[in-house]
């Protein structure tokens, strides 16, 4: 079965401290309306495609550049935050996850290559 892209965006900036969080397998995404105090820890992105169907569902795939992540568990407000603010926290280790987090498994090491213009997609199979 071919995947359906339910969300796509482009990275517009990478906060100075955002990549430091990768060592702990934590990634903060925020839309372009990010508060200044959070921009330094965030990968800021601009949506280019948003589907009306739910974006964040368990077993969906998120591609960030060449890195692939399988969404395993979605927090209770993660979908709402992602749609309204572009805000999402990806984590591999949180147990239990917080309401705005998504637990994922994937290519954390490759993620260090994220830069302005990198594409972010959510695919459903």
DACORSUL-V870770 format. One record per residue. SS is DSSP state (helix for helix, strand for strand, loop for the rest). Layout:
BEGIN
ss=SS
ss=SS
END
This chain:
BEGIN
ss=loop
ss=loop
ss=loop
ss=strand
ss=strand
ss=strand
ss=strand
ss=strand
ss=strand
ss=strand
ss=strand
ss=strand
ss=strand
ss=strand
ss=loop
ss=loop
ss=loop
ss=helix
ss=helix
ss=helix
ss=helix
ss=helix
ss=helix
ss=helix
ss=loop
ss=strand
ss=strand
ss=strand
ss=strand
ss=strand
ss=strand
ss=loop
ss=loop
ss=loop
ss=loop
ss=helix
ss=helix
ss=helix
ss=helix
ss=loop
ss=loop
ss=loop
ss=strand
ss=strand
ss=strand
ss=strand
ss=strand
ss=strand
ss=strand
ss=strand
ss=loop
ss=loop
ss=loop
ss=loop
ss=loop
ss=loop
ss=loop
ss=loop
ss=loop
ss=loop
ss=strand
ss=strand
ss=strand
ss=strand
ss=loop
ss=loop
ss=strand
ss=strand
ss=strand
ss=strand
ss=strand
ss=strand
ss=strand
ss=strand
ss=loop
ss=loop
ss=loop
ss=helix
ss=helix
ss=helix
ss=helix
ss=helix
ss=helix
ss=helix
ss=helix
ss=loop
ss=loop
ss=strand
ss=strand
ss=strand
ss=strand
ss=loop
ss=loop
ss=loop
ss=loop
ss=loop
ss=loop
ss=loop
ss=loop
ss=loop
ss=strand
ss=strand
ss=strand
ss=strand
ss=strand
ss=strand
ss=loop
ss=loop
ss=loop
ss=helix
ss=helix
ss=helix
ss=helix
ss=loop
ss=loop
ss=loop
ss=loop
ss=loop
ss=strand
ss=strand
ss=strand
ss=strand
ss=strand
ss=strand
ss=loop
END
